[in-house]
């Protein structure tokens, strides 16, 4: 029997999103992508917007005047260009701009897939360390790599080219960074 893999709801959303719209981007330059209208998605990680509601792809963990946009926040994508994902929090109705850093190695499609999905991750299945880190948006000893990603996002690609490595480097803000050390996939240290 030959089984064909059915597309997931997220892959259908992404397929619609990735279909290039033949529209010029606002403000000149760059591509705009078709965005499915009315589609409710969820944040797949915690995010830290700054005081202007900008979220940078390098995932600053302490941006100026920042707050926590929690994992599982229902959102709706409004516009996607090759450098910016504009979305609205369906609870607060705030608009956010996820801005691709110039050092980003993967395209906007990858970032949409990493941070937005059709279902909310079930953190109740995670370890107590992971649950605490995700709920507080922090990294703690004993957390798994998956827990760290959910808690503070993916490490910047130019600083951590592979998630297989045992050292991930993040930025607190534009000046200060920190490293997360893993042994056998679990956090064993954090260094400023």
C-alpha positions as CSV (number, residue, x, y, z in Angstrom):
1,X,0.0,0.0,0.0
2,X,1.4,3.4,-1.0
3,X,0.6,6.1,1.6
4,X,0.9,9.7,0.7
5,X,1.5,12.2,3.4
6,X,-1.3,14.7,3.7
7,X,-0.4,18.3,4.1
8,X,-0.7,19.7,7.6
9,X,-2.8,22.8,8.2
10,X,0.4,24.8,8.8
11,X,1.9,23.6,5.5
12,X,-1.2,24.8,3.7
13,X,-1.0,28.2,5.4
14,X,2.7,28.4,4.5
15,X,2.0,27.4,0.9
16,X,-0.5,30.2,0.6
17,X,1.8,32.6,2.4
18,X,4.8,31.6,0.2
19,X,2.9,32.0,-3.1
20,X,4.5,35.3,-4.3
21,X,2.0,38.0,-4.8
22,X,2.9,40.1,-7.9
23,X,2.5,43.3,-5.8
24,X,5.2,45.9,-5.3
25,X,6.3,46.1,-1.6
26,X,5.2,49.3,0.3
27,X,8.0,51.8,0.5
28,X,9.9,50.2,-2.5
29,X,12.2,47.2,-2.6
30,X,11.6,43.7,-1.4
31,X,8.9,41.2,-2.1
32,X,5.5,41.0,-0.5
33,X,4.0,37.5,0.1
34,X,0.3,36.6,0.0
35,X,-1.1,36.2,3.5
36,X,-4.2,34.1,4.1
37,X,-6.8,36.5,5.4
38,X,-8.6,35.6,8.7
39,X,-6.3,32.7,9.6
40,X,-5.7,32.4,13.3
41,X,-2.2,31.2,14.2
42,X,-0.3,31.0,17.5
43,X,3.1,32.0,18.6
44,X,5.3,28.9,19.0
45,X,7.8,30.6,21.3
46,X,7.9,33.5,23.8
47,X,8.9,36.8,22.1
48,X,10.2,40.0,23.5
49,X,9.0,43.1,21.7
50,X,10.7,46.4,22.5
51,X,8.8,49.6,23.4
52,X,7.8,50.2,19.8
53,X,6.4,46.6,19.4
54,X,9.3,45.5,17.3
55,X,10.6,42.0,17.7
56,X,14.1,41.5,16.2
57,X,15.0,38.1,14.6
58,X,18.2,38.0,16.8
59,X,15.7,37.6,19.7
60,X,16.9,40.2,22.2
61,X,16.0,38.7,25.7
62,X,15.9,42.2,27.3
63,X,15.1,44.8,24.8
64,X,14.6,48.4,26.0
65,X,11.1,48.8,27.5
66,X,10.4,45.2,26.5
67,X,7.6,43.0,27.6
68,X,6.9,39.3,27.1
69,X,4.6,38.2,24.3
70,X,3.9,34.7,25.6
71,X,3.9,31.4,23.7
72,X,0.5,30.4,22.5
73,X,-0.7,33.9,21.9
74,X,-3.4,33.9,19.2
75,X,-2.2,36.1,16.3
76,X,-3.1,36.9,12.7
77,X,-0.5,37.7,10.1
78,X,-1.2,40.9,8.3
79,X,1.7,41.4,5.9
80,X,4.9,39.5,5.1
81,X,7.8,41.0,3.1
82,X,11.3,39.6,2.6
83,X,12.5,41.5,5.8
84,X,9.4,42.1,8.0
85,X,6.5,40.0,9.4
86,X,3.6,42.2,10.6
87,X,1.1,40.5,12.8
88,X,-1.7,41.4,15.3
89,X,-2.2,39.9,18.8
90,X,-5.8,38.8,18.7
91,X,-6.2,39.3,22.5
92,X,-4.8,42.8,22.9
93,X,-5.2,43.9,19.2
94,X,-1.7,45.2,19.3
95,X,0.3,45.2,16.0
96,X,3.8,43.8,16.1
97,X,6.6,43.9,13.5
98,X,9.1,41.0,13.5
99,X,12.1,42.4,11.8
100,X,14.7,40.3,10.1
101,X,18.3,41.2,11.1
102,X,20.7,41.8,8.2
103,X,22.7,38.8,9.4
104,X,19.7,36.3,9.1
105,X,20.8,33.4,6.9
106,X,17.4,31.8,6.3
107,X,14.6,33.5,4.5
108,X,11.4,35.0,6.0
109,X,9.6,31.7,5.2
110,X,11.7,29.9,7.7
111,X,11.1,32.5,10.3
112,X,7.3,32.3,9.8
113,X,7.5,28.5,10.2
114,X,9.6,28.8,13.4
115,X,7.5,31.3,15.2
116,X,3.9,30.8,14.0
117,X,1.8,27.7,13.8
118,X,-1.8,26.6,13.6
119,X,-1.7,24.9,17.0
120,X,-0.5,25.9,20.4
121,X,2.4,23.9,21.8
122,X,1.5,21.8,24.9
123,X,4.0,22.8,27.5
124,X,2.4,20.5,30.1
125,X,4.3,17.6,28.6
126,X,7.7,19.3,29.3
127,X,9.9,18.8,32.3
128,X,9.3,21.1,35.4
129,X,12.5,23.0,34.5
130,X,11.3,23.6,30.9
131,X,7.8,24.6,32.1
132,X,9.3,27.2,34.6
133,X,11.6,28.6,31.9
134,X,8.8,28.9,29.3
135,X,6.3,30.4,31.7
136,X,8.9,33.0,32.9
137,X,10.7,33.6,29.6
138,X,14.0,32.6,31.1
139,X,16.7,30.0,30.7
140,X,17.4,27.7,33.7
141,X,19.8,24.8,34.5
142,X,18.4,21.5,33.4
143,X,16.2,22.9,30.5
144,X,16.2,21.0,27.2
145,X,17.1,22.7,23.9
146,X,13.4,22.6,23.0
147,X,12.5,24.3,26.3
148,X,15.1,27.0,25.7
149,X,13.7,27.7,22.2
150,X,10.2,28.0,23.5
151,X,11.3,30.2,26.4
152,X,13.5,32.7,24.5
153,X,13.3,31.9,20.8
154,X,15.9,30.5,18.4
155,X,19.5,31.7,18.8
156,X,20.6,34.1,16.1
157,X,21.9,32.2,13.0
158,X,25.1,34.2,12.6
159,X,26.1,33.4,16.2
160,X,24.8,29.8,16.4
161,X,24.8,28.3,12.9
162,X,23.7,24.9,14.1
163,X,21.2,23.9,16.8
164,X,23.2,20.7,17.2
165,X,26.1,22.6,18.9
166,X,26.5,22.7,22.7
167,X,26.9,26.5,22.9
168,X,24.2,28.8,21.8
169,X,24.8,32.6,21.8
170,X,21.9,35.1,22.4
171,X,21.7,38.8,22.8
172,X,20.2,40.6,25.8
173,X,20.1,43.9,23.8
174,X,22.1,45.5,21.0
175,X,25.3,45.5,23.1
176,X,25.3,42.6,25.6
177,X,25.2,38.9,24.8
178,X,25.2,35.6,26.8
179,X,25.9,32.0,26.1
180,X,23.9,28.9,27.0
181,X,25.9,25.7,27.5
182,X,24.4,22.3,26.9
183,X,25.6,18.8,27.8
184,X,23.6,15.9,26.2
185,X,20.9,18.4,25.2
186,X,20.3,20.0,28.6
187,X,21.4,23.3,30.0
188,X,24.5,23.0,32.2
189,X,25.5,26.6,32.3
190,X,24.8,30.2,31.3
191,X,27.6,32.8,30.9
192,X,27.3,36.5,30.4
